[in-house]
Amino acid sequence: KCGVQLWDGLYVEDDVFIGPNASFSNDKYPRSKDHTRPLEVTRIGRGASVGANCTVLPGITIGRSAMVGAGSVVTRDVPPYAIVAGNPACIIGYMNAKQPEQDLPNRLAGAPSQKTLELSVPGVTLHYLPSYEDLRGRLSVGEFSSDIPFTAKRFFIVYDVPGKYVRGEHAHKKCRQFLFCVSGSLSLVVDDGTHREEVLLERPNVGVYIPPMVWATQYQFAGNAVALVFASEDYDPDDYIRDYDSFLLLKNVDKTP
């Protein structure tokens, strides 16, 4: 659109929308007058949208089909399909992520006979663990042999995450995971390259099973959120897929608009 200038160091892929007066900078230190440093490369992925009057700092990657709200100041990389807004821009949602029933975890927890619910992403399931309450408080219990669909070899805990930050953003080749939010709340987005769904986790006795080759992202951490994750495999950096386009290639999914 009008008022847009594209500078050296900016790579724009196909089918990108850039709104009026969007600004792209390519020098992090403009007053240094040192022009010997290489340009900071900025990349805008296929199908992304950059709204009117946005400012994008140098060295940023805006992922495929992401959407940057009007007037935003983008200071960090934007994941594929993420919707960001504000100054600095923060993730506020994901494109085309199916929103389950607002009260899905609560409804599941209120129906003990229905302990497992399949989500729209094949293989991903939401699990209810029984909870007991008396004058001393509440207790939730699960058995590895029956409530978690694999034998856990390790666990990890994610905590003290500022609400504007995003965790996950990867898939595993072999490792299976089971994720709880044991305190506070967080939003989990699961994606198999074809289907995408978002779940709000805010009850410590509701967990999500994530099979291999499912891209998982956690964001909107709130209320001092604490995530507990059981994993089926020992840590292996080669088991991680951290680039979304590589993930689509391995899934044999064509996302060309």
Order of alpha helices (4+ residues) and beta strands (2+ residues): beta-beta-beta-beta-beta-beta-beta-beta-beta-beta-beta-alpha-beta-beta-beta-beta-beta-beta-beta-beta-beta-beta-beta-alpha
